[in-house]
Amino acid sequence: MPTHPSQRPLIIVADQLGWHVRDLLRAAAAARVRAQVVSFRRLIWTADRTGGQLVRARLLEPPPRPSPTDDELVPLLRPSGGEQPTVLVRCMPAGSLEQIVFRLDLLHVLARCGVTVVNPPRALELAIDKTLSLALLRQAGLPTPATAVAENRTEAIAALEQLGGQAVVKPVFGSEGKGVYRVTDRDQAWQAFSLLERLGAVIYLQEYVADVAVDVRALVLSGEVIAAVARNHPHDWRRNATRGARVRPYRLDAEAAALAVRAAETLGVEFAGVDLLFSRGRGPLVLEVNAVPGWRATRRATGLDVAALLLQHARRRQTPPADDPAHPARSRHGGQRG
């Protein structure tokens, strides 16, 4: 007999046993769900001579012994007929291009073999790439800050001038405000862009929105906003909670909530952190969509048990491949609904 979704084991793919992983383990224990944490850096894919394939990973804790045995390998994809787990992606650690592609490849394999993956691998691909995700948001007609991306300093300087002579520089892949800084004059920008060009980096520029009335992080789960917080930092224009910003509960109006849901829907993200800047002159702007959002500050400000809600969503999800747009079970919000 097929396993009931609530009985499937939960595999959390992570890079470290941080607060969010521990919170998920707490929620899993309360729901009596078997949960294990595996390392995103220790994934293994094997294909045998008979046409079968396995995806396994090393347990994140206890740490692997110097000569690990197969007993420490946790199957994320079991042989045909076996009980398939639910896989919850909790991070996308830094690595080489080949390493990141390999990790995403294996998530695609899992999804196409019927394993429930949250968030779906295609959504992760789109959301972690700031250039592509912003282009898709713009194509969908969503309001975003003016943005320019170039590979060399000459075009980047020209773009900076079009943005009014100052801009926010961001890494194309990154989160929590890391590697984000503001350039305010041409000489400063030339030096920064020259360094990025020498490093082989892409120069991602976004307008500095000076008339921000409020900066909001909205958590979207399964097509609805479950919580929102306003963020303010007294000493830093970067208002990330991880940088010490103060947060308070914030009630989005229907229009702004619909905008956050549309942003997540456009990228197919089932559990998303949508950052909104409310400009006094232009209204809400979608800054970015995070497909591996944190909720520690939201939990502290609102008391909402986000981990429990996320776990409930993952357990309800149907198992057909999340990447298959032709599958009849796909909802209009980009994922399967239980």
Stockholm file with secondary structure:
# STOCKHOLM 1.0

chainA/1-338         MPTHPSQRPLIIVADQLGWHVRDLLRAAAAARVRAQVVSFRRLIWTADRTGGQLVRARLLEPPPRPSPTDDELVPLLRPSGGEQPTVLVRCMPAGSLEQIVFRLDLLHVLARCGVTVVNPPRALELAIDKTLSLALLRQAGLPTPATAVAENRTEAIAALEQLGGQAVVKPVFGSEGKGVYRVTDRDQAWQAFSLLERLGAVIYLQEYVADVAVDVRALVLSGEVIAAVARNHPHDWRRNATRGARVRPYRLDAEAAALAVRAAETLGVEFAGVDLLFSRGRGPLVLEVNAVPGWRATRRATGLDVAALLLQHARRRQTPPADDPAHPARSRHGGQRG
#=GR chainA/1-338 SS CCCCGGGSCEEEEESSCCHHHHHHHHHHHHTTCCEEEEEEEEEEEEECTTSCEEEEEEESSSCCCSSCCGGGEEEEECCTTSCCCEEEECCCCCCCHHHHHHHHHHHHHHHHTTCEEESCHHHHHHHHCHHHHHHHHHHTTCCCCCEEEESSHHHHHHHHHHTTSCEEEECSSCCTTTTCEEECSHHHHHHHHHHHHHTTCCEEEEECCCCEEEEEEEEEETTEEEEEEEEECTTCSCCCGGGTCEEEECCCCHHHHHHHHHHHHHHTCSEEEEEEEEETTTEEEEEEEESSCCCHHHHHHHCCCHHHHHHHHHHHSCCSCTTCTTCTTBCTTSSBCC
#=GC SS_cons         CCCCGGGSCEEEEESSCCHHHHHHHHHHHHTTCCEEEEEEEEEEEEECTTSCEEEEEEESSSCCCSSCCGGGEEEEECCTTSCCCEEEECCCCCCCHHHHHHHHHHHHHHHHTTCEEESCHHHHHHHHCHHHHHHHHHHTTCCCCCEEEESSHHHHHHHHHHTTSCEEEECSSCCTTTTCEEECSHHHHHHHHHHHHHTTCCEEEEECCCCEEEEEEEEEETTEEEEEEEEECTTCSCCCGGGTCEEEECCCCHHHHHHHHHHHHHHTCSEEEEEEEEETTTEEEEEEEESSCCCHHHHHHHCCCHHHHHHHHHHHSCCSCTTCTTCTTBCTTSSBCC
//
